[in-house]
Amino acid sequence: MAPGATPHPARPGGASAKRINPFNQELPMSNVPADLKYTDEHEWIRTEADGTLTVGITDHAQSTLGDIVFLELPQAGKQVKAGDAIGVVESVKAASDIYSPVSGEIIAFNQDAADTPEDVNGDPYEAWLFKIKLAAGANTDNLLSADAYKKLIGD
């Protein structure tokens, strides 16, 4: 503290207290369920019994984004290719594209998540975003295992 300065009453150590950069904080370890696949763009993928894929954003993604306030989701019937930007997730901090993890047809989107996007912050693995039917010849071989995703995010 500078000579003659008065410590701030709400801050131990006054003005010399350590400042924290909110964009450089270490986040708590993310929840990465072992039974899902992942992308390096932070989407999770669950293969359903009928072969369709359910897709959402990971716990790491929602933690990094902060409070989610808006979702733009792809409409059912849309044909997509792996890597296509097909939606948007907006938070109080940033906006980020949502990418298709595989090629195929969007067969459903989660209207509840679109109506109450903050639910994605509550449980990102229950608040799925869309479902996709794989295109002929498409597969999930390029997706990451839980262990590979943990390495990607530094967990």
C-alpha positions as CSV (number, residue, x, y, z in Angstrom):
1,M,0.0,0.0,0.0
2,A,1.3,3.5,-0.8
3,P,2.5,5.6,2.2
4,G,-0.4,7.5,3.7
5,A,-3.0,5.5,1.9
6,T,-6.0,4.2,3.8
7,P,-6.9,0.5,3.4
8,H,-10.3,-0.1,1.7
9,P,-12.5,-1.4,4.5
10,A,-14.0,-4.2,2.4
11,R,-10.7,-5.5,1.1
12,P,-8.1,-7.0,3.4
13,G,-4.8,-5.4,2.7
14,G,-6.5,-2.4,1.1
15,A,-5.4,-1.4,-2.4
16,S,-2.5,-3.8,-2.4
17,A,-4.9,-6.8,-2.4
18,K,-4.3,-9.2,-5.3
19,R,-6.4,-8.5,-8.4
20,I,-8.0,-11.4,-10.2
21,N,-8.4,-11.5,-14.0
22,P,-11.8,-13.2,-14.5
23,F,-10.7,-14.4,-17.9
24,N,-7.6,-16.2,-16.6
25,Q,-9.2,-18.1,-13.7
26,E,-8.7,-21.8,-13.3
27,L,-12.1,-23.4,-13.6
28,P,-13.1,-26.3,-11.3
29,M,-12.7,-29.7,-12.9
30,S,-15.4,-30.4,-15.4
31,N,-17.9,-33.2,-15.4
32,V,-17.0,-35.5,-18.3
33,P,-19.3,-38.6,-18.4
34,A,-17.4,-41.7,-19.7
35,D,-20.3,-43.0,-21.7
36,L,-20.4,-40.0,-24.1
37,K,-18.3,-39.0,-27.1
38,Y,-17.0,-35.4,-27.5
39,T,-15.7,-32.9,-30.0
40,D,-12.8,-30.5,-29.8
41,E,-15.5,-27.8,-30.2
42,H,-17.0,-28.8,-26.8
43,E,-20.1,-30.7,-27.8
44,W,-21.1,-34.0,-26.3
45,I,-22.7,-36.8,-28.2
46,R,-24.8,-39.7,-26.9
47,T,-25.7,-42.6,-29.3
48,E,-29.3,-43.7,-28.7
49,A,-30.6,-47.3,-29.0
50,D,-32.1,-46.5,-32.4
51,G,-28.7,-45.2,-33.7
52,T,-29.6,-41.5,-33.6
53,L,-27.3,-39.1,-31.9
54,T,-28.2,-36.6,-29.1
55,V,-26.0,-33.6,-29.0
56,G,-25.4,-30.9,-26.4
57,I,-22.6,-28.7,-25.0
58,T,-20.2,-29.9,-22.4
59,D,-20.0,-28.9,-18.8
60,H,-16.6,-27.3,-19.6
61,A,-18.3,-25.2,-22.4
62,Q,-21.1,-24.0,-20.2
63,S,-18.7,-23.2,-17.3
64,T,-16.4,-21.2,-19.6
65,L,-19.3,-19.3,-21.2
66,G,-21.0,-18.4,-18.0
67,D,-24.8,-17.7,-17.7
68,I,-26.4,-18.9,-21.0
69,V,-29.1,-16.5,-22.1
70,F,-29.9,-17.5,-25.7
71,L,-29.8,-20.6,-27.9
72,E,-30.3,-20.7,-31.7
73,L,-30.8,-24.3,-32.6
74,P,-31.0,-26.0,-36.0
75,Q,-34.5,-26.9,-37.3
76,A,-35.6,-30.5,-37.9
77,G,-35.1,-31.6,-41.5
78,K,-31.9,-29.7,-42.0
79,Q,-29.1,-31.6,-43.8
80,V,-25.7,-30.9,-42.2
81,K,-22.1,-31.9,-42.7
82,A,-19.6,-32.6,-39.9
83,G,-18.0,-29.3,-38.8
84,D,-20.9,-27.1,-40.1
85,A,-21.8,-24.2,-37.8
86,I,-25.5,-24.9,-37.3
87,G,-26.5,-22.9,-34.2
88,V,-25.4,-20.4,-31.6
89,V,-25.1,-20.3,-27.8
90,E,-25.0,-16.9,-26.3
91,S,-24.0,-16.1,-22.7
92,V,-23.5,-12.9,-20.7
93,K,-19.8,-13.2,-21.6
94,A,-19.7,-14.4,-25.2
95,A,-21.4,-16.0,-28.2
96,S,-20.2,-19.3,-29.7
97,D,-21.2,-21.3,-32.7
98,I,-22.6,-24.8,-32.2
99,Y,-21.1,-27.3,-34.7
100,S,-22.5,-30.5,-36.1
101,P,-20.3,-33.4,-34.9
102,V,-21.3,-35.6,-37.9
103,S,-22.9,-35.5,-41.3
104,G,-26.6,-36.2,-41.3
105,E,-30.1,-34.9,-40.8
106,I,-31.4,-32.9,-37.8
107,I,-34.4,-34.9,-36.7
108,A,-35.3,-32.9,-33.5
109,F,-34.3,-29.9,-31.5
110,N,-34.9,-29.2,-27.8
111,Q,-37.6,-26.5,-27.7
112,D,-37.4,-26.5,-23.9
113,A,-33.7,-25.6,-23.9
114,A,-34.4,-22.9,-26.5
115,D,-37.2,-21.5,-24.3
116,T,-35.1,-21.7,-21.0
117,P,-31.5,-21.7,-22.1
118,E,-30.3,-21.3,-18.5
119,D,-31.2,-24.9,-18.0
120,V,-28.0,-25.8,-19.9
121,N,-26.0,-24.3,-17.0
122,G,-27.9,-26.4,-14.5
123,D,-27.3,-29.8,-16.2
124,P,-25.7,-29.6,-19.6
125,Y,-26.0,-33.4,-20.1
126,E,-29.7,-33.4,-19.6
127,A,-30.4,-30.2,-21.5
128,W,-29.6,-31.6,-24.9
129,L,-29.7,-29.3,-28.0
130,F,-30.6,-31.4,-31.0
131,K,-30.8,-34.9,-32.4
132,I,-29.2,-36.1,-35.6
133,K,-29.6,-39.1,-37.9
134,L,-26.3,-40.1,-39.4
135,A,-26.0,-39.8,-43.2
136,A,-25.3,-42.9,-45.2
137,G,-21.6,-43.8,-44.8
138,A,-21.1,-41.3,-41.9
139,N,-19.8,-42.5,-38.5
140,T,-18.6,-41.3,-35.2
141,D,-15.0,-42.5,-35.5
142,N,-13.5,-39.0,-35.4
143,L,-15.1,-38.1,-32.0
144,L,-13.2,-38.0,-28.8
145,S,-13.4,-40.5,-25.9
146,A,-14.0,-39.0,-22.4
147,D,-10.3,-39.5,-21.6
148,A,-9.2,-37.7,-24.8
149,Y,-11.6,-34.9,-24.1
150,K,-10.3,-34.6,-20.5
151,K,-6.8,-34.2,-21.9
152,L,-8.0,-31.6,-24.3
153,I,-9.5,-29.4,-21.6
154,G,-6.7,-30.1,-19.1
155,D,-8.6,-32.1,-16.6
